[in-house]
Amino acid sequence: MARGSSLSDDRVIDEVNKNFIAVDNNISDQGWPADTPALEPWERWLSLHPGNAHNGFTTSVVMSPNGTMALGTSGSGYIGEWHTSICYDPDKYLGFLQGAQQKFGQYATIQNQPESYQKMVQLSQLQRQVMMENRSRSHPEYSRSQN
């Protein structure tokens, strides 16, 4: 996946070291991490497509510090998608990381608000935006059909 390309790029390494906490989780060996609702969409997808489990499941996900919300994803990192996947293009991977940082800024601003219906709506809208971006990264044909 990205280890041989984007995650081997010095600029990406510097960005991750400065602004993120990197965790490598091989769900085939370690299972899904407990108490991480941010990963539920991927866990649900894989449970609905069990045939894909034996092929591996490669992506990078940036989550909120408490593990409740996905703030960005690199999309699919399958070898067959090397020509379009962010995982194989360090410039695009840096853009993904910077976008996730921007989403974290939005998330933090919303989290600092008092509990209210409006706060819940804003968090829901942010999550929807992140998932739509994920869908367009993982399935470029989806984003073309939405334009």
C-alpha positions in Angstrom: 0.0 0.0 0.0 1.3 3.5 0.8 4.3 2.1 2.7 6.3 1.7 -0.5 5.4 5.1 -1.9 3.5 7.9 -0.1 4.4 6.7 3.4 8.1 6.5 2.3 8.2 10.1 1.1 10.1 12.4 3.4 7.5 15.2 3.2 4.7 12.8 4.2 6.8 11.3 7.0 7.5 14.8 8.3 3.8 15.8 8.2 2.7 12.6 9.9 5.4 13.0 12.6 4.5 16.7 13.3 0.7 16.5 13.2 -0.6 13.0 13.7 -0.3 9.9 15.8 0.3 7.0 13.4 -1.2 3.6 14.3 -0.9 0.6 12.1 -3.7 -2.0 12.6 -3.8 -5.1 10.5 -7.5 -6.2 11.0 -6.7 -9.7 9.6 -4.3 -10.3 12.5 -5.5 -7.9 15.2 -9.2 -7.4 14.5 -11.0 -4.1 14.6 -9.8 -1.8 17.4 -12.4 -1.5 20.2 -14.2 1.7 20.9 -13.6 3.4 17.6 -16.9 4.4 16.1 -15.0 6.3 13.4 -14.1 3.0 11.8 -17.6 1.5 11.8 -18.4 2.4 8.1 -15.3 0.4 7.0 -16.1 -2.5 9.4 -19.7 -2.5 8.1 -18.6 -2.5 4.5 -16.2 -5.4 5.0 -18.9 -7.4 6.8 -21.2 -6.9 3.8 -18.4 -7.9 1.4 -16.7 -10.9 3.2 -15.0 -12.0 0.0 -12.9 -8.9 0.0 -11.4 -9.8 3.5 -9.0 -12.4 2.0 -7.7 -9.8 -0.4 -6.7 -7.4 2.4 -8.2 -4.1 3.2 -5.9 -1.1 2.7 -6.7 2.5 3.5 -5.5 5.3 5.8 -8.1 6.9 8.1 -7.6 10.0 10.1 -9.9 10.1 13.2 -10.8 12.5 15.9 -8.6 12.0 19.0 -11.5 10.2 20.8 -12.0 7.8 17.9 -15.6 8.9 17.4 -15.4 10.6 14.0 -13.5 9.9 10.8 -11.9 13.2 9.6 -10.4 11.9 6.3 -9.4 8.8 4.4 -7.0 8.1 1.6 -9.5 5.8 0.0 -8.6 2.5 -1.5 -5.0 1.5 -1.7 -5.3 -1.7 -3.7 -2.3 -2.3 -6.0 -4.6 -2.5 -9.0 -5.5 1.1 -8.4 -1.9 2.4 -8.2 -2.5 4.9 -11.0 -5.4 6.7 -9.3 -5.0 6.0 -5.6 -3.8 8.7 -3.2 -1.8 6.0 -1.5 0.7 5.9 -4.4 1.0 9.7 -5.0 2.9 11.6 -2.2 1.6 15.0 -3.3 -2.0 13.8 -3.2 -1.4 12.0 0.1 -0.1 15.3 1.6 -3.3 17.0 0.3 -5.4 14.3 2.1 -3.5 14.8 5.3 -3.9 18.6 5.1 -7.6 18.2 4.4 -7.9 16.0 7.4 -6.2 18.7 9.5 -8.7 21.2 8.2 -11.6 18.9 9.1 -10.0 18.5 12.6 -10.1 22.3 13.0 -13.8 22.3 12.1 -14.4 19.4 14.4 -12.6 21.1 17.3 -14.6 24.3 16.8 -17.9 22.4 16.8 -16.8 20.3 19.9 -16.2 23.6 21.8 -19.8 24.6 21.5 -22.3 23.9 24.3 -24.4 20.8 23.8 -27.3 21.6 21.5 -29.3 20.3 18.5 -27.3 22.7 16.3 -24.0 21.1 17.5 -25.3 17.6 16.7 -26.4 18.8 13.2 -23.0 20.4 12.5 -21.2 17.2 13.5 -23.5 15.2 11.3 -22.9 17.5 8.4 -19.1 17.3 8.8 -19.2 13.5 9.0 -21.4 13.4 5.8 -18.9 15.6 4.0 -16.0 13.3 5.1 -17.8 10.2 3.9 -18.8 11.8 0.6 -15.1 12.6 0.0 -14.2 9.1 0.9 -16.7 7.7 -1.5 -15.4 9.9 -4.3 -11.8 8.9 -3.5 -12.6 5.2 -3.4 -15.0 5.2 -6.3 -14.0 8.0 -8.8 -16.9 6.9 -11.1 -19.3 7.9 -8.2 -18.1 11.5 -8.1 -18.3 11.8 -11.9 -22.0 10.7 -11.7 -22.8 13.3 -9.0 -21.6 16.2 -11.2 
